[in-house]
Amino acid sequence: MICRLFVAGLLLSGITRAQVNPVPPGPIRPWVLKVAPLSLLDFSSTVQVAVEGVITANQSLQLELGYGWQAMNPWLAPNRERYSQYEVWRGRAEWRYYWRGGQAPFGVYTAIEGLYKRENALEKATMAIYGEPGQVQYYRLTTLPISKDVFGINVKIGRQFPLLPNGRLVFDAYGGLGLRARSIQRTDLPDGYQLTRQPIIDIGPFTTYGGASLFSLSGGLKIGYTL
């Protein structure tokens, strides 16, 4: 939440400055390579990189890809006994329209973004083995694959501006609203077996079982270099 408030403050100040001091004309920088440092602090930590390409004077497309693994995610520490071989893939595609005097890739913009995230792991769980009468015969520990898919769409507003006079090093901050749908799958669950309940306090990447759709808030920043 603190990060999102910080980003919102940057956006408000950026919009005000853009109204007073529009982006000066200069050579068009058709490509911007970026990294997203805040993605390392996400609950699904990833190393995130993006590339933005200018398609018209005030429009651009951005593609983003991220990957994370268990050792780099501090939020998984309480669940290290439960999950192993955890990994996450994340991809985003975004269309931007620069306005209020902006010239792509600099200025205030509105964007529509689609995203996809996939998380995989092996989950250690207690399995109940049932007999013919329907009663539990015994329990045993086992490990089963589990995965989560997340699809989403966001509408965002942001500002991208140069940090150096030559326009090479850039800063990009944004915030937005959207919808997300997620589903969790367990595979290789044998017939006659039932997964027992996990602890009541269950905070982890696969906490929400079954399908779920919900509103989402997004906010972030990127550091980039123009080509």
Secondary structure by P-SEA (a helix, b strand, c coil): caaaaaaaaaaaaaaaaaaaccccccccccbbbbbbcccccccccccccbbbbbcccccbbbbbbbccccccccccccccccccbbbbbbbbbbbbbbccccccccccccccccbbbbbbbbbbbbbbbbcccccccccccbbbbbbbbbbbcccccbbbbbcccccccccccccccbbbbbbbbbccccccccccccccccccccccccbbbbbbccccccccccc
